[in-house]
């Protein structure tokens, strides 16, 4: 146990150190509180002697394997922290040009929960890690032809706007395998790859892990922390700011601050608000 703790500490130190330097370069400063060790979730594949199961990847984190929902994990309790290993990664595209960053656009009431990378129609798109294809589908108004792959490190990666999918649901893939071709399908203007990284349905900025301009990962281990995660809410009919605040266990003041709006702002059904 002592050895495990020491390894954990090193992993945390490395991961926190790297994410902090990234935050300084590209993002607004992010305060990452240090978690007590016992609350840090150690993925099975980081435990010595445990084999990686590609048939049911990250079963230590996900309650089931299902092809039904894209990001439907509302009932699942998130661990306080998850250490995500970047070991064995492959960049999904060799393109180095980012055309749209990850982030929330309060003015448009829209959250862009992925990163857009310029690719040409027909360019090869590759699996970021070993894993199993959970969703291979077409969405006319959204992702277009898209794939969701679950990986043993706990991440799910999403590849959108493809011109062609080269894998089927439940296929096992390896890092670097061609999984699709770049395209311009769905809600897309100009061919590009929309790439998302999620954990139990919660989006993480891919730039915290993948550096497309330099074609490498920015850290060996990314520490996902529940209490700093971003939470978004889609406004429903009959919602008011105070009702939304109650539903999401936050305050109207906090919602106003996160979205740069006033208490009297008019909110529209279907609009996305950041609530944490
Ligand atoms: Zn996008």
Boltz pocket constraint, residues with backbone or C-beta under 6 A from the ligand:
constraints:
  - pocket:
      binder: B
      contacts: [[A, 100], [A, 112], [A, 114], [A, 115], [A, 116], [A, 193], [A, 194], [A, 195]]
      max_distance: 6.0
